[in-house]
């Protein structure tokens, strides 16, 4: 901040000096043309600086739009450039996103007006978590549904709003089973999804190993 203030002050002083000297010279007819030339040069320089700072000015305008429209706010959970993170800092020209592994992703603020991104907490932090399990055709979906109920019953990560098990696809080799569960925010959602996935796999391995994906070979012997 101190550096920014110094730069702005130096620019302002330079502009004031040029304008003052030009106006003084223009008050004398003998050297008026010099003052006019200085003002003209200052105008051309201003245009050049304007073109050079076009992107910076665009970011400043984008920062004002972000402040008014608020597509992102501090601590929002976003997916940007394929990375999951939280909005840690918002300035007039850039945004700092704290990635899940504690790295910081710094992006121009205009990015959030020019590119699509996911905001998981735009209106609320509630999320619906999804876990996919791939099984053999012999699987009992009802037993997976009952096991999910047992996993979630006293789990503090589940907000008790929604849960469900559905068969969402079937190929020639496996059946795709989707488990759904709601959570209060994305952090709890991630932890709950990992826990449900681990426990469902353990359930199938220990109780129904025949339901794990298998490759069948048939041969005709004569």
Beta strands, then each sheet from edge to edge (+ up, - down):
strand 1: 77-80
strand 2: 83-90
strand 3: 94-99
strand 4: 104-108
strand 5: 118-119
strand 6: 127-135
strand 7: 163-170
strand 8: 175-183
sheet 1: 4+ 3- 2+ 1- 5+
sheet 2: 6+ 8- 7+
end
